[in-house]
Amino acid sequence: MPAYNSELSQIPMSNYSIHKNLSGAELTIDLNAVEANYSILCSKAQKARVAAVVKADAYGTGMSQVARVLSLAGCKTFFVAHISEGVKLRNLLPDAEIHILNGLLIGTEEAYTVNNLIPVLGSIDEIDRWITFSNKATHLCDLHIDTGMLRLGLPPYEFKILLRDSARLSRLKLNLVISHLASADIQNSPQNIKQLEAFRTVRQLFPEGSSSLANSAGIFLGPEFFGDVVRPGIALYGCNPTPWLSNPMHSVINLKAKIIQCRNASPGETVSYGATYPITKPTTVATVSVGYADGYLRSLSNKGLTNINGIQIPIIGRVTMDTIMVDVSDLPESRRKPGDWVELIGDTISVDALADAAGTIPHEILTNLGNRYHREYLND
Ligand SMILES: Cc1ncc(COP(=O)(O)O)c(C=O)c1O
């Protein structure tokens, strides 16, 4: 196969997917698995409506492709963080209900109505700006109540102000009342019950609109957490919503990179920046075409595992911008040639396991997936 030829130079490269022959690594996203995961979550959520959180480009997997598949699977409600993401999604799905979690940035009011987007209002200030703008309560909005995360949403003292002011309330055309769980993915966290009780109190005082509390992990805490609408993100993308149990979701992504070159190293030498990995025995070092600029986190230095043909291959030395080095001494020469594939995420290394090794959460691994990969979508 030619490394580069005139035919290849004609191939348009989106800023998203590099042509297969020009890329050092390949990311495969299985849209069948996304659809199957949606279906699992629908069964689990019983009568609650299952929305899809597709912010941050569907957690790095590609919002256009993922939202289309979910919409065909029957999903009608979507959440993104930014209004810019909502505008993009509106162009893809003209009929979907689209909620903007980060609320009402100053100056964006008109963009909400023009694009038929629903702001998740999280403070009295946002509520007042929305009322002023949408004068006759003709446009839908959501209310976010903070039940203990101290991030977004009305804190209790603002909620009390709102409750006392029926004139203000009558000028809101409410769709959802939401809150967000801070510790749903931590086994037996007492914060879950505390937040549930706080949310129940809110709903008793304020039963307007539909309710929405559970993220992916919240769906697995039991029916009392469901409310009317659940908002899973990470479980749709195949990661484990119950980290203390085996993963009920189907794996969605596979990431593999090519070996660039191999070298023999001897005791006394060291690998990569900072010389953090000393060679102590004769070792074959392969340099692989992925680095932190591709979202392969630097914290995986000397920690991450890769896999070649079923054999676990450790990362040695620091992850660099464009490459990692792995110890391939256990492999025969025929299985570690330039151009051979090294699995980074897939059947042998889950996103959850990689996140664990990197000291982070799967959300961060996925949303860092870079744009220098060749991307393949299964069932696009
Ligand atoms: C308000 C809100 N709801 C739902 C989600 C989805 O959470 P998860 O990806 O853990 O399912 C998020 C994710 O950050 C969120 O911020």
The ligand as a MOL file (V3000), in Angstrom:
LIG
                    3D

  0  0  0     0  0            999 V3000
M  V30 BEGIN CTAB
M  V30 COUNTS 16 16 0 0 0
M  V30 BEGIN ATOM
M  V30 1 C -27.0110 17.7260 34.5230 0
M  V30 2 C -26.5070 16.4380 33.9480 0
M  V30 3 N -27.3950 15.4620 33.7270 0
M  V30 4 C -27.0040 14.2450 33.2230 0
M  V30 5 C -25.6750 14.0000 32.9450 0
M  V30 6 C -25.2670 12.6430 32.4230 0
M  V30 7 O -24.4160 12.0130 33.3530 0
M  V30 8 P -23.7550 10.5890 33.0460 0
M  V30 9 O -22.8920 10.7940 31.8570 0
M  V30 10 O -22.9480 10.2710 34.2540 0
M  V30 11 O -24.8780 9.6650 32.7750 0
M  V30 12 C -24.7310 14.9950 33.1700 0
M  V30 13 C -23.3030 14.7290 32.8880 0
M  V30 14 O -22.3760 15.4060 33.1770 0
M  V30 15 C -25.1500 16.2420 33.6860 0
M  V30 16 O -24.2730 17.2230 33.9370 0
M  V30 END ATOM
M  V30 BEGIN BOND
M  V30 1 1 1 2
M  V30 2 1 2 3
M  V30 3 2 2 15
M  V30 4 2 3 4
M  V30 5 1 4 5
M  V30 6 1 5 6
M  V30 7 2 5 12
M  V30 8 1 6 7
M  V30 9 1 7 8
M  V30 10 2 8 9
M  V30 11 1 8 10
M  V30 12 1 8 11
M  V30 13 1 12 13
M  V30 14 1 12 15
M  V30 15 2 13 14
M  V30 16 1 15 16
M  V30 END BOND
M  V30 END CTAB
M  END
